[in-house]
Amino acid sequence: MKAMLTAVGIGSGAVPAAAAISWVLKDGLGCLGMILVAGSFGSYFDVETKRMRWASDFLHIGGVAVR
C-alpha cells in the first residue's frame, strides 16, 4: 500500500493518514451501515427468516462481485 501511494505522488508523511482514512471509510462506515440495516429490517428477520436468508446471501454475493 505504501509503495502504491508513493508511486501516485503521495508523500511518505501522508501514508499513515491515508491508511487511517481508508480504514474509517471501509470498516467504520461498513459497520455503521450494518447496524442501520439490522435496525430497520430487524422485525422482518424474525417473521421471514428463510426469505431474509436468501436476500442476504444474494446481497453478499453481489457485494463480493462488485468488490
PLY file of the C-alpha trace (Angstrom):
ply
format ascii 1.0
element vertex 67
property float x
property float y
property float z
element edge 66
property int vertex1
property int vertex2
end_header
0.00 0.00 0.00
2.82 2.37 0.91
4.63 1.79 -2.37
1.42 2.28 -4.33
0.66 5.60 -2.59
4.22 6.78 -3.11
4.01 5.84 -6.79
0.98 8.09 -7.34
2.74 11.03 -5.70
1.52 11.00 -2.11
4.42 11.75 0.22
5.59 9.36 2.91
4.16 11.57 5.67
0.65 11.23 4.27
0.69 7.43 4.17
-0.46 6.90 7.80
-3.26 9.45 7.35
-4.34 7.82 4.10
-4.38 4.41 5.80
-6.47 5.76 8.68
-8.96 7.39 6.31
-9.16 4.19 4.27
-9.84 2.17 7.42
-12.57 4.55 8.59
-14.27 4.57 5.21
-14.10 0.83 4.67
-14.62 -0.67 8.12
-16.25 2.14 10.06
-18.92 3.01 7.50
-19.47 -0.69 6.78
-20.22 -1.38 10.44
-22.46 1.67 10.68
-24.38 0.57 7.59
-24.74 -2.93 9.02
-26.18 -1.53 12.24
-28.64 0.68 10.35
-29.81 -2.18 8.12
-30.20 -4.54 11.07
-32.14 -1.91 12.98
-34.53 -1.16 10.13
-35.11 -4.76 8.99
-34.86 -6.47 12.38
-38.57 -7.23 12.66
-38.58 -8.92 9.24
-35.76 -11.24 10.27
-37.95 -12.85 12.91
-41.03 -13.27 10.74
-39.50 -14.22 7.39
-36.27 -15.97 8.25
-35.83 -18.02 5.08
-36.57 -15.12 2.72
-34.17 -12.83 4.58
-31.50 -15.55 4.47
-31.80 -15.77 0.67
-31.85 -11.98 0.29
-28.76 -11.57 2.47
-26.93 -14.30 0.53
-27.68 -12.57 -2.78
-26.65 -9.18 -1.42
-23.42 -10.69 -0.10
-22.65 -12.32 -3.44
-23.38 -9.03 -5.22
-21.09 -7.15 -2.84
-18.28 -9.62 -3.37
-18.73 -9.38 -7.14
-18.54 -5.57 -7.04
-15.50 -5.58 -4.80
0 1
1 2
2 3
3 4
4 5
5 6
6 7
7 8
8 9
9 10
10 11
11 12
12 13
13 14
14 15
15 16
16 17
17 18
18 19
19 20
20 21
21 22
22 23
23 24
24 25
25 26
26 27
27 28
28 29
29 30
30 31
31 32
32 33
33 34
34 35
35 36
36 37
37 38
38 39
39 40
40 41
41 42
42 43
43 44
44 45
45 46
46 47
47 48
48 49
49 50
50 51
51 52
52 53
53 54
54 55
55 56
56 57
57 58
58 59
59 60
60 61
61 62
62 63
63 64
64 65
65 66
